[in-house]
Amino acid sequence: MSIEKMSLVTIRGDRQYLDEVLLRCQSSGVFHPEAASALKEYSAGLQAMKEDNPYTAVARQLAEIASNTDIDLRYTDYAGLDLSGNQLPDYAARLSTRLKELLARRQETEQVIQTHKSALAQLQHLHSLNTSFDELFACRFLKFRFGRLPEDSYSKLSYYSDRPFVVLSCDREGSYRWCMYLCAGADEQEIDGLFASLYFQRIRIPDYAHGTPDQAMDFIRSDITQKEAELQEIRDQLSQILGEERERLVQAYSKVKVLEEAFELRRYAAFVKKDFVVMGFIPQRERQAFSRQLEEGLPEVEVAVREPDSDARLTIPVRLRNNRFIRPFEMFVTMYGLPSYRDIDPTPFVAVTYILLFGLMFGDLGQGALICLLGLFLQHKKGMPLGGVMSRIGLSSMVFGFLYGSVFGYEELLVPVHRALFGVDHLIQVMAPATTNTILLAAVGLGAAIIIAAILMNITLGLKQKDWGRAVFSNNGLAGLIFYVAVLYAAVSTLALGRQVLTPPFVIVCIALPLTVVFLQQPLSRLTSGQRPLLEDTVGGFAVENFFEMFEVLLSFITNTMSFLRVGGFVLSHAGMMAVVMTLSDMVSAGASPAVVVLGNLFVMAMEGLIVGIQVLRLEFYEVFSRFFEGDGKPFEPAVVDPSAPAA
């Protein structure tokens, strides 16, 4: 449970092997590339590589073919593909040419068929017009319009009997009247404007409609039959080609995407005379396997493995490595930010505290079991990291629900079990008045312990980095820890035990002196690190600024500790909400109402479960992480290929 140890690798060899080396780096899945220009030992002779990727156009062409033919481009093993990298562009071009012609013909034929069907549907409404379209359109001085009018508009035509037009009704369809009107060519604009005001919807008689409407429809039906036969023939040809080429196309695309992504790594490489240089980070445990993979069959390629901090100009990437139980909580850490390479991975601490706090705040054996089962479903069936978190906090909720004696809000179901195991009716009776103060004080005590643990981690990091200001003199260092523990000890001794410990020596050594050290953190830190001057500002400015900072420090210790009162508050809130559900159940039915109990439990689980989860995360981020975690790490991103990704 730690941050993965890294090694810095430098690969050098004859430039003829560059593409093969990059392909092997990518296929290893553990190589995080860095710009070779950062290498100080070669900086004088390095030349950056600037070349267009020859595989991008091929990948785009194959992706376009797949898109037009509904082929799912999932990654597949291409070891049996009979095409080399140099043959892929010709293959893509030939296949594209073959398919484009057929696809264009298919689209054109489908459009003709659709147009014919639309015309056929319109001509059917003109069936009663026993006149040839050719004769009508041959008229030089008359204009004809075909379309439909709303019935209420058709009834208004009688108001315009003085206008120079004639209307012939052909068919009725719902609230519309299909008709034809004619007028003199000289009156065309006036009459068209009149019918437009009456919401006339004009249709265009296609040029290929000859003879009467019946004759035109017969011709169109015949042409549709012919075009559908042509379309089926085209589809058969496409099916034959795709049946032969589908698997080969997917394999070719997988290979070309691998080659494309490998070629993209060239931007990290550089030339030194006749050699290339590539550098990056790999996990330390992979260095031997990586070196063997890179050097096998390539005698003029050398792999040098060094310590990750051998070049101070490079930021070491971070990959978290935790066991299966803790791993789901990495999502919360990465939401805040990654630790730097020399920091401590807070994931185990987050896992323990999150599970503990959620169980305390949401303790119910039955509801916890449902959350656990739902989490297992989301994790294993849907692949959601949140499901892993839910399964673990569900177990915690079950444990604390057993301690509270609560099962779906029923507080008496576990009484026989508690009597048999512990000799009492309730181990912890949350709603008992005498228990309330104990729960709240226990929550504050737990919060204080978590804050102390966070300060100890900050001290550990400071010592690890030899940062004495952080480890000793800061409010989250040794001085702050002594002050905080002393105040807690004095409060507990005075208020709970009735002992007076605030003697002058105690106050001076454990309270005044640590506060003075925190106040003087800046000059003391600069003194121990050998920096001069000791103050970055004037004495007066330093005093005023640090006075207010000291006030903020004291206030933060109080507010951070009191924030954990919400833990106890939610323990009581959860029990109270379930008591309300049970009361409503009794009010609805003489006995218990199953519907109210089920709906009430679901409501409490959804609403309060979400709120508790957010509140615990807030405590982690603001009361814990703010004391030691900076979250400025650089993620480890190995060069891998996603052949299913769309081409650029």
N, C-alpha and C positions, 0 to 999 in steps of 0.2 A: 504494500500500500504506500506508494510513493510516486515521485516524478521519475519517468523513464530516463535512465542514464544514456547520454548521447556520445557519439564520437564524430569527429570532423574528418571527412575523407577527401583526398585530392587525387583525381584520376588524370594521368598524363599518358599520351601515346601518339603514334603516327595518325595524322588526320584522316587517313583512309579508313580507319576503324571507328571514326567518331559516331556515325549513325548506328552501328552495331552496339557500341558502348551505351549510347543514350537509350536504345531499345531495351537493353538489359537493365539499366538503371530503373527504367519505368516498370518493367515486368517484375522487378524485385518487390515493388510495393512498399519499400522502406526508405527510399532515397528522397530527402528534402533538399532541393537544389538551392544553391546560393550563387550569386553572380561571381564568376571567376575573376573579374576585374578587381575584386577586393583582396586578392592574394598579394601580400606585400612583397613576397620573394620574386614575383614575376611582373610586378606592376610596371617596370620600365619597358618590357618588350611585348606586353599583351596587346592584341588587336581584337576588338569586338567583332562578332559575326553578325552580319546583316543579310539575310536571304529570305525571299518569299517562300512560304510553305507550299511545296508542289502538290501536296495531298489534299489541301483544303477544297479546291475546285472539284476534285474527284468525289470527295465525301459529300459535297453539296449536291452533285449530280445524282449520285446514288440515292441520297435522301429524298430528292425530288421524285425520282422514279418510284420509290417506295410509297411516298405520300399519294401519288396519282393512282397507284394500284392497290392501296389499302394493305400494304405489307407492314407487319409489325417488326420494327428493327430492334430486336433484342439481341444481346451479345451471345455469340455462339463460338464454339471452338473452330478455328479455321485451319487447323493443322493439315487437313486433307485437301485444302484448296489448291487447285492446279494453276494458280496465277501468282507470279512474282510481283513485287512492288512496282517494277517498271511496266508490267503488263496491265496493271489495274486501270490506268487512264484510257487505254484502247478498249478494254472490256466495257467500261462505263459508257464511252462514246458510242460504241456499236449497239449496246443494249438500249441506250437512250434513243438512238435514231430509229431502231426497230419499233420501239413502243410509242414514240411521239406520233408517228404517222397513224398508227392504229388508234391511239387515244384521241387524236384530232378528228379522225373519221367517226369515232364513236360519239364524241361530243356533238359534231355537226349533225349526225343522223338523229340523235336524241332530240336535238333542238327542232329539227324538221318535223319529227313525229309529234312533239309537244305543240308546235304551231298548228299542225294539221288538226289535232284533237281539239284545240281551242277554236279553230275556225269551224269545225264540224259542230261543236256545241252551239255556236252562234247561228250557223245556217239553219239548224233544226227549227229555230224560232221563226224563220222566214219560209217555212215549208209551204204555207198556203199561197205564196206569191208565185203564180204560174206564169212567170215572165222571164225571158232570158236576160241574164246580166249583161251579155254582150250587146244586146239591143239597147238596153238602158244606157250603158256607158258610151254607146256610139252617138247618142243625141248630142248635138253641138250647142243647142240653145237652152237645154233644160239641165238642172242639177238635181241629183238624187242623194238622199242621206238615209242610212239604215242605223237603227239603234233602239233604245228603249226609253220610255218616259214613265215617271211615277204615275199611278192611277189618278191621283188628285190633280196632277198637271195635265193629264190627258183630258180630264173632264173640263178643264178651263179653256181648251182650244176653241170652244164655241164662241168665246168672247172675242176671238180674233178672226171671225169669219170674213171680215172685210179685207184681210191681208191676202196677198197673192201667193198662196201655197195650197197644196192638196196633201192630205194625210191618209195613208192606207194602213189600217190595223191588221197585223199578221198573227199575233199570238198573245196570250196572257200568261204571266208567270208571277204568282204571288201578288205583290202590290205593284207590279210593273206591267206595262203594256209595250210589247214589241211592235214596231211600226216602221213605215217608210214615208218620208215626205219628199215632195218635189216642188221646185219653183223655177222661175226663169233665171237665167244666168245673171241678168242685170240686177235681180233682187237677192242675190245669194248672200251678201253680207248682212242685209237687214233681217232676212228670215233665219239665218244661222244664229244671229244675236238673240232673236226672239226665243228660239228653241233652247238656246243655252240658258236663258233666264228661267226657263221652265224645267231646268235640270235634265235636259236631254243628254243621254250617254251614247255617243256615236260609236259604231263599230266600222272597221275597214274591211271591205270585201277583198280577199286576197286576189292577186292577179291571176292565179291559176284556177280560179272558180269560173268556169264557163258554163253556158247554158242556163237552164232553170236551176233553182235551189236543189231540186231532187237530183238533177244530173250532176251538179257540182259536188253534192255529197257523195254520190256514187264514185265519182272520180277520186275524191279525197280518201274515201274508205279503201279503195283499191291501192292508192299510193301508200297509205299507212301500212297495209299488209305487206307491200313490197319493201318499205323501209324497215319494218320490224324484222323481216327475214334478213335483210342486210345487217341490221344491228346484231342479230343473233350470230351471224357468221363472224362479225368482228369480235364479239365476245368470246366465241369459241377459239379464235386465233389468239386472243389475249390469254385465255385460260391455258392454252397449250404452251405458249411461251413462258408464262409465269409458273406453270407446273414444272417446266424444265429448268427454269432459272431461279425460282424462289429461294431455295436453300443456298445456291451459289451466290445470289445477290446478298443475302444476309451475311454469309461468310466473308464476302468481299468487303462489305461495309465495315464489319468488325475489324478486319485486317487494316483497312485504310484509316480507320479512326485510331487504331493503335499506332500506326506509322505517323499519322498527323500529329498526335499528341507527343510522340517521341521526338519528332522534328522540332516541335515548339520548344523543347528543352535546349535547342541550339542557342537561344537568346541568353542562356546562362553560361555558355561555353565561350572560350577565347582561344586564339592562336598564339603560340610562341614559336616563331620561325616555322619549322615544318611540323610541329607538334600541336595538339590540342590540349586544353586544360579544362577540366570540369571539377567542380567542388560542391560539397553539400554535407548534410548531417544524416547519420543513420543511428538507430538504436545500438547501444554498445553490445548487446547480446547478439546482434546480427552481423557483426563486423567480419567474422571468419567466413560465414556463408556468403556474405556479399562480396568479399574479396575473391573467393573461389569462383563465384558466378561471373565476375567481371573479367578475370584473367584467363579463364578456361578457353583454350583455342585461340587466344590473342596474345602471342608472345611479346609483342612490342607495346603492351599496355601495362602500366604500373599503377597500383593502388596504394596510396600512403594513408595510414590511419593514425590520427593524432588525438590528443586530448581536446575536448570541445572548446575550451577557453584558450587554445593556443594562439588564436588571432583575436585580439581584444576588440577589433572593429566589427566583428560579427555578433549578432544576438542569437544566443542558443535557443532553438525552438523547444517547446514544452509539449510533452504528451503524458497525460495522467495514466497511471497504471494501478488499478485497484481490483480487489477480488469481486466475485459475482454479487455478493451481498451488498457491498458498498457502491459498486459502479453506477447504479441508477442515479445516485445523488450528485454525480459529476455534472448533471444538467444544471443544478442550482449554482454550483461553483462557476461554471462557464457563463451563466447569465450575468454574474458579477464581473467576471474576468479571470483569465488564467494566471496562476502564480508564475513568477519568473523562475528561471532554471535553478537558482540557488535558494529559492524560498521553500517553505513547507507546504505540501499539499494538504489543504484543509478539508478535503472530502471526508476522511474518516470521522473527523470531529463533527462536521455537519451531519453526517449520517446518524451518529449516536445521539446528538442533541435534538435533531429534528424528530427522530423516532420517539425519543423520550418525551419531548414537549407535546407532540401531537397526541400521544396516548394519554398523557395527563389531562389534556384539555378536552378530549373527545373519548372518554372511557365508556364503552358499551360493548359487551360481549357479542351480541347479535349484530349490531350495526358494524362493528369492526370486522366480523366474519364476512359480511356482504361486501365491504370495501376491499377486503383482501381478495375475495373471489373475483370481483370486478377488475382489480388490478392485475391478477394473473391472466385473465382473459385479454385485457388490453395489451399486456406485455407479450404474451406468446402467440396470440391470434392476430393482433393488429401491429405488433412491433413497436409500440409506443413506450419510450423511456419512462413516461409518467406512470405507466402501469406498474413498473418495478417499484417505484416509490410508494404507490398506493398499497401494493401487497404487503410491504414492510410496515407501513404505519397502521395498516389494518390489523396486523398481528399485535402491535403495541396497544391499539385500542381494545383488542380482545383481552389482553393481560390486565390492563387497568380496569376494564369493565368487570372482570372477574373479581378484582380487589374491591371495587365499589359495589358489587352485587347487582349490577344492572344488566338486563337482557331485553333489548328493544323497549326500554323504559320501565319494565317491570322490576321493581326493587326487592321483591320477596321470593323470586324463583330460586335463587341460589342460597337461601337461608338454610335449608337442610344440608347442603354441601358444606357451607361454612361451619355449621354446628359439628358435622362429622369430622372435619379436618382440623378446625381451630378451636372448637368449643364456644364460639360466639355466633350471634345471629348475623352480624355485619362486621367485616374487617374494617371498612371505612364507610361510614354512613354520611354521604355527602350533604344531604339536606338537614342533618341534625344541627341545631343552633350552636352547640358546643364545638362542632367541627369547623365552622366557617373560619374563625380566626386562625386555627391551626393550618388550614389549607392556604390561606393568604400568606401567612408567615413562611410556610414551607416553600411557596412559590418564590418569595423574595430571597430566601436562603439558596434555593436552586439557582436563581439568576445570579446571585453573588458568586457562587461557585463557578458558573460558566464564564463570568467576566474575569475572575481570577485565572482561569485556564487560558483565556484569550491573552491576558497580559503575559502569562508565562511563555506562551508561544511567541509573542513579540520579543521578549527577552532572549529566547533561544535564537530567533532570527538575527537579532542584533549581535549576539556573541558569534554566531556563525559567519556573519559578514564583517566582524570586527568594527562594528559601528557602535562605539561606546555611548554616544548621545542617545541612540535609540534603545540600547540595552539597559543603561543605568540611569541616565538623567531625565528621560522623558516621563510624562504622566502615565504612559503605558510601559514604562521600564521598571527597574528595580525600585526607584524612588517612589513612583506612583503606586507600586504594589505594596510597599511598606505602609504608606499612608492609608491606602484603602483597607488593608487588613487590620490596621490599628483602629481605624474608625469603626469597622464592623465589630471588632472585639470589644471596644469600649461600649458600643450601643447594646450588644447582647449582654455584657456583664452588668451594665447599669440598669437596663430596662427589664431583663428577664431574670437575672440572678441576684439583683440587688447588691452587687459588689461595686465598690468605688475604685476604679483603676486609673482615673484621670489625674494621676499625681504629676507634679512638675517634671520629674525626670522622664516619665512616659510621654507627656505632651511634647517636651523638647526633642527627645530622640526619635519618637515614632510619628509625630505629626508635624511639628515646626520644621525640623531639619529636612525631611523629605520634601516638604513644600518649598523650602528655600532652594533645594537642589533643582526641583522642577522649574522654579522661577529663573534660575541661573543656567538653564539647559544650554542656551546658545553659547555663552562664553566657555562653559566647561567642555562642551563638545569640541569647540575649536581649539581649546587648549590641549586636549588629549590627542587630537589629530594633527597637531603641529601647525594649525592655520593661524595666520595673523592678518589683521588685528583681531582681538577677541570679540569686539562688538562691531556689527555692520552699521550701526546707527549711533547717535549721540547717547550719552548716559541717560539724559532726560527722556528722549524718545524711547529708548529701550525700557526704562522703568514704566512709562505710561502704557506702552503696548503690552508688556508682560503682565501688568496689573490686571488688565481686562482679560488676557488669556488665562490667567490664574483663576479669575472668577468663572470663566467658561469651563475650565477643567473641573472645579469643584461642583458646578452645576451639573456637568455631564455625568459625574460619578453618581450623583443623587438620582437624576432622571433615568439614567440607564438601569440602575438597580430597581427603581420603582416601576419601570416598564414591565418587569416580570410579574407585577401584580395582575396583569391581564391573564396570565396563566391560571392563577387561582380563580379569577373572575369567570373565565370560560368553563372551568370545572363546575362552578355553581350554575352558570348560565345553561349549560347542557342539561344538567339535572332538572333545572327549573322548566326548560322548554318541554322536556318529556313529561314532567308532572302536569303541564298544561294539556298536552295531548291526551293523557289518561283521564284528566278531568272532563275534557270535551267528550271523550268516548263514553264516560258514565252518564253525561247529560243527554246524549243522543239516544242511548239505549239503557234499559233497566240494568242489564249487565254490561259487559264490554262490547263496544261496537267494532267488529273486525275492520270495517272499511275505514273508520276514523283512525284506528291504530296503525293500519298499513300506510294510509296516506300521510299521517302525522310523522311516522318514522321516515318515510321517503323525503318529506319536506325538510325535516331536521338534518338528515344526512346530506342532502343536496346543499341547503343554505348554510348551515353551521359548519359542515365539513369543509366547504370552500372557504369560509371566513377564517376558520381555525388554521387551515393550510396556509393562507396568505399571512396571517398574523405571526405564525411561527417563522415563515420566511423573512418577514420584516425584522423579527428579533435577531435572526441570523445575520442579516445584512447590516443593520444599523447598530446593534448593541455588541456584536461579536466581530464581524469582519472589519468594521471601522477601526479596531484597535491594533490589528496586525497585518491585514491583508490589503495589498495594493492593487492586485489584479492587472498588472501591466505586462504579463508574459506574452510571448509570441507563439502562436499555435504551430505545432508540427504538422506540416501539410506535404506528405510524400507525393511524388509524381505518379499518378495513376491515371488510367484512361476509363472513360465512361462511354463505350461505344453507342449506348442508347441515346446519348445526348444529341440534340439536333446539330447539324453542321453549321459552322459559322457563315 
